[in-house]
C-alpha cells in the first residue's frame, strides 16, 4: 500500500489509481451523462439509496437473465476507504453482490461524504449493521489471481472497476 497525502477524497483517488481503477467525480446534475460515458451495454444495476440520483431508465434491473447477459453492473457503495481504494458494498435484497461480481465492468457509486480515511473508521461505521445481522463486501479493485502463473483479471469478479464519486452531500436512505 502506498502512503498518500492530501484530503481524504484525494487519497481515495490516489489509492484507486494505484489499483488501475478509474474514478470520476460528478454532481447529481451530471450523474446520468457521466454514467452513460462509462458503461458498456447492456447495463444492469441495483437501486441507488441516494436522494439526488437514481439509475436512468436505460439501466435494467437485475434478474437472472439480465445478470447473465450484462456487460456492466452498477451498485451503490456505502463507504469508500481512502487508504486502500476499497468500496464497501452492503448486501441488499436486490442483489448488490451478484451485480458487482458477475459483469466484466463494475461501476460503484459512492458519496464523497461517505469516503473515510481508513479501515478502522470503516469498521466503526459498519459495526452496528454487521452486529444486527447485515453483511457487506469490501471490494478492492478488479478481480485478479495469479494462482496458476500469470496474472489473470476477472477470474472471480469484474475485470474492470470504475468508481463514481458523487460530490454533493445528499442523504442516504439506509
C-alpha positions as CSV (number, residue, x, y, z in Angstrom):
1,X,0.0,0.0,0.0
2,X,1.3,3.4,-1.0
3,X,1.1,6.2,1.5
4,X,-0.9,9.1,0.0
5,X,-1.2,12.6,1.2
6,X,-3.9,15.2,0.7
7,X,-7.6,15.3,1.5
8,X,-9.4,12.1,2.2
9,X,-11.1,12.2,-1.3
10,X,-7.6,12.9,-2.9
11,X,-6.1,9.9,-1.0
12,X,-9.0,7.7,-2.2
13,X,-8.4,8.8,-5.8
14,X,-4.7,8.1,-5.5
15,X,-5.3,4.6,-4.0
16,X,-7.8,3.8,-6.8
17,X,-5.1,4.9,-9.4
18,X,-2.6,2.5,-7.7
19,X,-5.2,-0.3,-8.4
20,X,-5.8,0.7,-12.0
21,X,-9.3,1.7,-11.1
22,X,-10.8,4.7,-12.9
23,X,-12.6,7.3,-10.8
24,X,-14.9,10.1,-12.0
25,X,-16.3,12.9,-9.8
26,X,-19.7,14.3,-10.7
27,X,-22.6,16.1,-9.1
28,X,-26.2,14.9,-9.3
29,X,-26.9,17.0,-12.3
30,X,-24.2,15.4,-14.3
31,X,-24.7,11.9,-13.0
32,X,-26.7,10.4,-15.9
33,X,-24.3,11.8,-18.5
34,X,-21.3,10.6,-16.5
35,X,-22.8,7.1,-16.2
36,X,-23.6,6.9,-19.9
37,X,-20.0,7.7,-20.8
38,X,-18.7,4.9,-18.5
39,X,-21.0,1.9,-19.0
40,X,-20.9,-0.7,-21.7
41,X,-24.3,-2.0,-22.8
42,X,-26.2,-4.0,-21.7
43,X,-26.1,-2.5,-18.2
44,X,-27.8,-3.7,-15.0
45,X,-28.0,-2.1,-11.6
46,X,-29.4,-2.1,-8.2
47,X,-31.4,0.8,-6.7
48,X,-29.2,3.7,-5.6
49,X,-30.1,4.8,-2.0
50,X,-29.3,8.4,-2.6
51,X,-31.8,11.3,-2.6
52,X,-30.5,13.2,-5.6
53,X,-29.7,10.4,-8.1
54,X,-31.2,7.2,-9.3
55,X,-30.5,4.8,-12.1
56,X,-31.6,6.0,-15.5
57,X,-34.3,4.0,-17.3
58,X,-31.8,2.6,-19.8
59,X,-30.2,0.5,-16.9
60,X,-32.0,-2.8,-16.5
61,X,-33.0,-4.3,-13.1
62,X,-31.0,-7.3,-12.0
63,X,-32.7,-10.6,-12.8
64,X,-31.1,-13.9,-13.6
65,X,-31.5,-13.3,-17.3
66,X,-30.1,-9.7,-17.3
67,X,-27.3,-10.7,-14.9
68,X,-26.2,-13.4,-17.3
69,X,-26.0,-11.1,-20.3
70,X,-24.8,-7.8,-18.7
71,X,-21.5,-6.2,-19.6
72,X,-21.8,-3.6,-16.8
73,X,-23.1,-3.8,-13.2
74,X,-23.9,-0.6,-11.3
75,X,-24.2,-0.6,-7.5
76,X,-24.1,1.8,-4.6
77,X,-21.2,1.7,-2.2
78,X,-22.0,2.7,1.4
79,X,-18.4,3.6,2.2
80,X,-15.1,4.3,0.3
81,X,-11.9,3.6,2.2
82,X,-9.2,6.1,1.3
83,X,-6.1,4.2,2.5
84,X,-7.0,1.2,0.3
85,X,-9.2,2.5,-2.6
86,X,-11.8,0.0,-1.4
87,X,-15.5,0.3,-1.6
88,X,-18.0,-1.3,0.8
89,X,-20.9,-2.9,-0.9
90,X,-23.7,-3.7,1.6
91,X,-25.8,-6.9,1.0
92,X,-29.2,-5.9,-0.4
93,X,-32.3,-7.8,-1.4
94,X,-31.8,-6.6,-5.0
95,X,-28.5,-8.5,-5.3
96,X,-25.7,-6.0,-4.9
97,X,-23.2,-8.8,-4.5
98,X,-24.1,-10.5,-7.7
99,X,-24.3,-7.3,-9.8
100,X,-20.9,-6.2,-8.6
101,X,-19.3,-9.6,-9.3
102,X,-20.8,-11.1,-12.5
103,X,-20.3,-8.3,-15.0
104,X,-16.9,-7.5,-16.7
105,X,-17.2,-3.9,-15.6
106,X,-18.4,-2.9,-12.1
107,X,-19.4,0.7,-11.5
108,X,-19.6,1.6,-7.9
109,X,-21.3,4.9,-6.8
110,X,-20.2,6.5,-3.5
111,X,-21.0,9.8,-2.0
112,X,-17.9,12.0,-1.2
113,X,-19.3,12.3,2.3
114,X,-19.0,8.5,2.7
115,X,-15.3,8.3,2.0
116,X,-13.5,7.6,5.2
117,X,-9.7,7.7,5.9
118,X,-9.0,4.1,7.0
119,X,-10.3,0.6,7.7
120,X,-10.7,1.3,11.4
121,X,-13.2,4.1,10.6
122,X,-15.0,1.9,8.1
123,X,-15.3,-0.9,10.6
124,X,-16.6,1.5,13.2
125,X,-19.3,2.7,10.8
126,X,-20.2,-0.8,9.7
127,X,-20.2,-2.3,13.2
128,X,-23.9,-1.7,14.0
129,X,-25.1,-3.1,10.7
130,X,-23.0,-6.2,11.0
131,X,-24.0,-6.8,14.6
132,X,-27.6,-6.6,13.5
133,X,-27.1,-9.4,11.1
134,X,-26.2,-7.5,7.9
135,X,-23.3,-8.2,5.7
136,X,-21.1,-6.4,3.2
137,X,-18.3,-6.9,0.8
138,X,-15.2,-4.9,1.0
139,X,-14.1,-4.7,-2.7
140,X,-10.6,-3.5,-3.7
141,X,-10.0,-3.2,-7.4
142,X,-10.7,-5.6,-10.2
143,X,-10.7,-9.3,-9.6
144,X,-7.2,-10.8,-10.1
145,X,-5.4,-14.0,-9.4
146,X,-2.0,-15.5,-10.2
147,X,-2.7,-18.9,-8.7
148,X,-1.6,-20.8,-11.8
149,X,1.1,-18.5,-13.2
150,X,0.5,-15.2,-15.0
151,X,-1.9,-12.6,-13.5
152,X,-5.5,-13.2,-14.8
153,X,-8.1,-10.4,-14.3
154,X,-11.8,-11.3,-14.0
155,X,-11.4,-14.8,-12.7
156,X,-13.5,-14.3,-9.6
157,X,-15.2,-11.0,-10.3
158,X,-15.1,-8.0,-12.6
159,X,-12.2,-7.4,-14.9
160,X,-12.6,-3.6,-14.5
161,X,-13.9,-1.3,-11.8
162,X,-14.9,2.3,-12.2
163,X,-15.9,4.4,-9.1
164,X,-18.2,7.4,-9.4
165,X,-17.9,9.9,-6.6
166,X,-21.0,12.0,-6.0
167,X,-19.8,15.4,-5.0
168,X,-23.0,16.7,-3.3
169,X,-23.9,15.8,0.3
170,X,-27.2,14.2,-0.3
171,X,-29.0,12.0,2.2
172,X,-28.9,8.2,2.0
173,X,-31.9,6.1,2.7
174,X,-30.1,3.4,4.6
